[in-house]
């Protein structure tokens, strides 16, 4: 089975860490290939890593998850809001 390349975007370290552990424990088919703490860093890592799935916080210090998603006409990945 091919792994699901995933990125976690949240401005709170403990939230990223907790989600990363839960994915590791319960979702062996999901591979976290990167993390970001905001809209700009999230856009950069998504562009670099081309994930299949993004776990995305809504309210972050430099904008919202919706601001990030608006950078694409149709995001080339699935996303799950984690707020």
Secondary structure as GFF3:
##gff-version 3
##sequence-region A 1 83
A	DSSP	beta_strand	4	9	.	.	.	ID=ss1
A	DSSP	alpha_helix	13	26	.	.	.	ID=ss2
A	DSSP	beta_strand	30	36	.	.	.	ID=ss3
A	DSSP	alpha_helix	39	49	.	.	.	ID=ss4
A	DSSP	beta_strand	53	56	.	.	.	ID=ss5
A	DSSP	beta_strand	59	60	.	.	.	ID=ss6
A	DSSP	beta_strand	63	64	.	.	.	ID=ss7
A	DSSP	alpha_helix	65	69	.	.	.	ID=ss8
A	DSSP	beta_strand	78	81	.	.	.	ID=ss9
###
